[in-house]
Amino acid sequence: MNLDLAGTPIRVSAVDPGYVETEFSEVRFHGDKERAQGVYRGFRPLTGDDVADAIAYVVNLPEHVNVVDLVIVPTAQRNVYVVDREQD
């Protein structure tokens, strides 16, 4: 989309969040709340507010600045597959 808008003042940003604690895990596990909470056990996931704050930052940058890709993850998340979980 960014290429399609070349020559316009419209900025395009992709936001790629890592682990965010939402109701998605509960839906994923068909209402099993204990299993859903297990997804986030041992580390502090992002919240919706964390992601919203990052988006607000991008949106409020000066007009000549564009963040093309914003990857936001919890500190414990090293990549898509690796999360530093505490030992229980």
C-alpha positions in Angstrom: 0.0 0.0 0.0 2.9 2.4 0.8 4.0 2.1 -2.9 0.5 2.7 -4.2 0.4 6.0 -2.2 3.7 7.4 -3.5 3.4 11.1 -4.3 0.7 11.6 -1.7 1.1 12.9 1.9 -0.5 9.7 3.3 1.7 7.7 5.6 1.4 3.9 5.9 2.6 2.0 8.9 2.4 -1.7 9.8 2.1 -2.5 13.5 3.3 -6.0 14.5 2.6 -6.7 18.1 4.0 -9.7 20.0 2.3 -11.3 22.9 -0.6 -9.0 24.0 -2.9 -10.2 26.8 -6.4 -10.1 25.2 -9.5 -12.3 25.0 -8.0 -14.0 21.9 -6.4 -16.8 23.9 -9.7 -17.5 25.6 -11.4 -17.7 22.3 -8.6 -19.8 20.9 -9.0 -22.3 23.7 -12.8 -22.3 23.4 -13.5 -20.6 26.8 -10.9 -22.5 28.8 -9.7 -19.6 31.0 -7.0 -21.6 32.8 -5.4 -22.7 29.5 -5.7 -19.2 28.1 -3.9 -17.8 31.1 -1.2 -20.4 30.6 -0.2 -18.6 27.4 1.1 -15.6 29.5 2.4 -17.5 32.5 5.9 -16.6 33.6 6.3 -13.3 31.8 4.5 -9.9 31.5 2.8 -9.6 28.2 1.9 -6.4 26.5 -1.5 -4.8 27.1 -3.8 -3.2 24.6 -2.9 0.1 26.1 0.8 -0.6 25.4 0.0 -1.1 21.7 -2.3 1.9 21.6 0.4 4.1 23.1 2.9 3.0 20.5 0.3 3.7 17.7 -0.4 7.1 19.2 3.3 7.8 19.1 3.5 6.9 15.4 0.4 8.9 14.5 1.6 12.0 16.3 5.0 12.2 14.6 5.8 15.2 12.4 4.3 15.0 8.9 7.7 14.3 7.3 8.4 11.3 9.5 7.0 7.8 8.8 7.4 4.6 10.8 7.0 1.9 8.1 7.3 -1.1 10.4 6.7 -1.1 14.1 7.4 -4.4 15.9 6.4 -4.2 19.6 7.0 -7.1 21.9 7.3 -7.7 25.6 10.8 -7.4 26.9 10.7 -11.2 27.6 9.8 -12.0 24.0 13.0 -12.5 22.0 11.3 -13.5 18.7 8.1 -15.2 17.6 9.2 -18.5 19.2 11.3 -17.6 22.2 9.9 -16.1 25.4 12.1 -15.8 28.6 9.7 -17.3 31.1 10.5 -17.3 34.8 10.9 -20.6 36.6 7.9 -21.3 38.8 
